Each structure stands twice: as C-alpha cells, then as structure tokens.
Amino acid sequence: IIEQGQPEHKVTTTCAYCGVGCSFDAHMQGEKVVRMVPSKDGQANHGHSCVKGRFAFGYATHQDRITTPMVRDHIDQPWREVSWEEAIQFAASKLKGIQQKYGKDSIGGITSSRCTNEETYLVQKLIRAAFGNNNTDTCARVCHSPTGFGLKATLGESAGTQTFDSVMKADAIIVIGANPTDAHPVFGSLLKKRLRQGAKLIIADPRKIDLGKSPHVHLDHHLPLRPGTNVAFINAMAHVIVDEGLEDKDFIAQRCQTDAYQQWYNFIKDSRHSPERTAEITGIDANELRLAARLYANANNAAIYYGLGVTEHSQGSSMVMGIANLALLTGNIGREGVGVNPLRGQNNVQGSCDMGSFPHELPGYQHVSNDLLRDKFEQHWQVTIDSEPGLRIPNMFDAAIDGTFKGLYCQGEDIAQSDPNTHHVQAALGSLECLIVQDIFLNETAKFAHVFLPGSSFLEKDGTFTNAERRINRVRKVMTPLAGLADWQATMALSNALGYEMNYQHPSEIMDEIAQLTPTFSGVSYEKLEQQTSIQWPCNDENPIGTPTMHVDNFPIGKATFAITEYVATSERANRKFPLLLTTGRILSQYNVGAQTRRTDNQAWHDKDVLEIHPHDAQERGIVDGDWLGINSRSGDTVLIAKITERMQPGVVYTTFHHPESGANVVTTDNSDWATNCPEYKVTAVQVNKVSSP
Ligand code: SF4
C-alpha cells in the first residue's frame, strides 16, 4: 500500500494500534488503500492522528504476509501448505486426540487485544463450548489485568471512568507510569492542550518523559520514584491528604462504604506512610511529595492518568486500588475533569477483557462460579460450562512444562516475544503437542507451531474495537481477506470441526448475541453504532445512548470501597552482582513487538532498541554513546547499544522491546502481580558492561 492517487471511495474504520481508538477514513481505489485520513467525526480523535495510524498501515499488504494455511507434525519439519479445510481438520483432530489422551483440561487458548470484540468473544466461546473448559486468557493478562481487578474491587467496574475529552475540564493532572506523547499520541496532544491552558501537572515516573518538557507546559512536580515503589508513593500521597484534613468528607460519607473507609483511614494514618519515611523507599523528596498531594487534593477537578508503569509490577493491582483510593478520598469521581483513567496499550485491551477472555469471567465480567450467570450462558450456548476458573497464561506455561497442558490455540499474539522470561516461554511452547498460531506474519511463536492459520488485518474484516474510554468503535472491511477468511470465520470453522456448531453470517450477529448476554452491552447494536458513530458502555435501558462518565450517582456496587494497600517490596532487588534496575517502555514510531510497524516506513525512525543509561552509571563503566553493552540479569543475557541520557536517574536503565533481536524479554523475570499474574516487566535487576560486538 502506498499513499498516492485519487480515491474512488472512502470507508470509515478504526486504527488498529493504541487504545486511543482513532477513527480514520480509508481513501480507496478499488481494494487498494490510497491514504488514511483521520476522521473529523471520530469521537476519540476529532480529526487528529499520529504517525502510526496515519502512515503505518502498509504492513497489511507486506510481502511477509502469510496467506495460505500450513501444517506440520513436528516443529523441526518444514511447513506444508494446505487448504483451509485440511488445516482446520488437522488442528481439530490433534486437539481431540490430546483431550482423549490427557483429559479435557489439557488444551486452551489465548485471545488477542489486537482482534475485534466479536473475534475475541468467539475464541472464548470456542474454548468454553467446544474445548469444554475455562482455559481462556488474553494478552491483557500481561498489561492491564491489574486495572480490571483493582477498579472492580474499589469502584465496582473494570474500566476507566471518563472520556478523553474530559481532561479539558481538569485543573490538576497526575500522570503515573505512562508516556502519553509516545504511547497514546493523540490523547497526549489533547493533554498538552489542557496543560498549555494552565492545568497543573504532576508526573510520577522513574524517567523524565517528553510531556514534562513540552513547549509552554509547566511541570509542577516530577516525582522520580525508584522502580517497584509505586505503592509506597501512592500511600504517602493519601497519608498527606488525610493528615492535613484535605479529604472530601461529604463525598466519602455519601458515596463510600463507611466500615471500609474507617479501616483504611486507620491504616493510612500510620506514620509509616509519611513522606519522610516513604522517601527512604521511593527516593522522592518528602517536601515535593507533600506539595504534590496538596495540589491534587485542593484542585477543583483533579484527574489521574496511568499506564503500564502502574500495572506491570508485583503490586500492580495494589497500585491500581491505591489510585482509586486517592480519587475517592478527594471526591474526584463521577463528573467531568476527574477520575481514574487507565491508558490502555493495545487497540482493544478494554474489549478483550470485556468479552470474557479471562479464565474466571464470562463476557461482561460475569464470574463463572455464579450459578445464575453461568446458567444464562449455558441456556444460550446449549452447553455445560465449568464453574471453576481455568488456567491463566503463566499457568498454561507452567502446566506445559509439567506435561499436563498439551494444546494451545493462540490468536494474534506473539507470546514468544512479548511475554517475560523468554527461555521459560520457549520451553513451554516446545513441550506442546499441538500449537495453533493464527497471525498475519510467521511470528516468533510460530517457530513452535504445528498449525499456522493466516490471520486477517483490521482492513480485512468487520467488527468493533473498544478503546480506553469504553468507546465501542466500528471496524469496517475495506478489502477482501488476503487468506480468504477473516479471523472470526476461521475460529468458527475450528469450532464446527470440533463438533460445536457456530453459524454466524456477519459479525453484527455476534454482537447481537453479546448484547443478549452482557448487561452492560444490552443496548449495543451495529444499527446504533451507525446512528451514533460510537457508543461508550454501559449501554442499556438505563443508559440508552451509552455512558461517557461513570459513577455519576452510584457505583455498580452501590457504595465504593477503600482498599488496604500495604507496600510490599518486590523480590527483584538490585545487589552487587546486578546493581542497576532495568525498566521498559515504548517509542512513538513503533508499536509493541514491532510486528506491524517494523514492516512500514516507520522503521526508518527507530530501527533498533537502545539502552538508556545515566551519565554517572555510564562513566563508572567507561561507556560512551553507541557502545555495545551486555545486559545480564538472573533470567538471561542480551546485547543493546548505549544511549547516555539524563532522562534516566542514576541506578536505573531503560529500553524498548520493539525488535526481536534486542531480546528485552530474555532478561525480564518471572515475577508477577499478586492478584492477576501480570508480569513485572518494569523491574529487573541487571548488570551492564561494555562488550566488543553483539
Ligand atoms: Fe492510532 Fe493511537 Fe495514533 Fe490514534 S493515537 S492514530 S489510535 S496509534
């Protein structure tokens, strides 16, 4: 695809990169995309875009696309190209054989936050109805699963509370563990607009991010905390507010559970949460923290935005609950300009969680152990559903190594590159008897696969994505699937081959089924999406056009709950052997493991991952810019190029993971969030030394 020529027609669809969910008009000549133009009607982007959505769509017709199904009996054999029918029968027969030999729970599947809601819904249905177990999980496991857990536990709903536009009414803004100008650029621009109008800004991040250095933006407080100390920091913020009597007493009395608040109040009042005591843990200057807490508490409207720097920790869920505590404490919930706002990484992280991909929850976060809720799905699907939660992704890897988990269907996710501790993941994948990979490229995971089902890009299918503000946007097909089938059709074929009949003619029928079974989606239909352009859930009889701001009068649980969030240091510690802490992130021009953006012209802007290191740490090791560096951790070793920068604080180094050869996840650890198993990507103790070559 190249940007040239005059369009013959245009089709409005949704960007397949980040969780902002920008709408684009694909200008078409026949089935060729001439250019992507940000849509002025897009309710998340209002005609704006970034370099990914605007220019990085050529991967869809890249020569690396695999368009023919392939199979092989062993992973050391070459691939054999076959018809769709043969590939599906091959996969079904392998999965049935595994279940006969090892039992029904020996197989499972992983859904993708890059696929549509309808495709994700079908995969979890396939697993529950055709596989007969709850061994379904999503790549959101490794990014925002703590958001789902933490917000449900405190506010009663696993979702952010605001629209993006709401930031224009915020007077004080805290950005924690997020880099919006690189990772969520269109929202980053909106944020800068509000900051240029004078909103106050607090950034809590181990690294200096561009937002704080933007022209005409004043950074009021940068709190450069040590990686792994988020919970100590958020508790100290709450402690100051309580200690100085800055809490919103009316809001707490009217909207929050009294007993839970009293218990939490006694917990947070303790002097171990004081800024001075916390400074020893976090490295944040006590006075700066005190000023930041006052600024947040005294603002008319104060909003918190956070990213993976919050969730990807062993205390990710505690930190999300700590953020919710802070918002409840100050009454910053339930109106515009405030709230708890997770910035979702991939385009459909929110949707993949909403659609029941988790092993313990059916669509709409309906728990599998609830007889009444399970019965509703059983009646509709005409199957029996297990009442016990199934395996999470890391449990699947462990069970594969133990020899009890033998078959995996992995749709649109490169787990061999994206999941932590690569050696462990590779060992797990290598022990499977049947790995089915469905992707647009022969990715790293496919090296361990027995069946490869060619996937379809977002340009080749109809469906919906749900962005970080719960906005359901339409994805519209602009070209015929290169492999002949869209992903949802391949999933349906596999289900039919396994003996569980699925017969949808169009993704709109899948959405109709979702609406019947999911109370927060009961008012959603493709017809309404055509009329309204987009819908923010909950959309039902009470909220027929959707819900821009959550928790205005009530929480889904009646009154909100404060959660006790005791700080527990991660077991991943720096020591003499591994004296630096490595943290990871993203860059503007690339996207996640880079499978898409590396196959576009964006590659020219960032063709390799580098290691950012503070001048002091570099000097100690005799490192100069451009040196090759060996990075060693307790999990593995890799090599990166040095970039010396004062963005970093001494003792902390940083890299991105957009290129498979950089192997950032070879060094990351097995540590994970206590509640959800979200990996602790953000803290790895490493040693860094000059090496002569890669
Ligand atoms: Fe796509 Fe996100 Fe960029 Fe919007 S901000 S164009 S959704 S990558």
Residues whose N, C-alpha, C, O or C-beta is under 5 A from the ligand:
A	BS01	SF4	C15 Y17 C18 V20 G21 C22 S49 C50 K52 G53 R54 H184 P185 V186
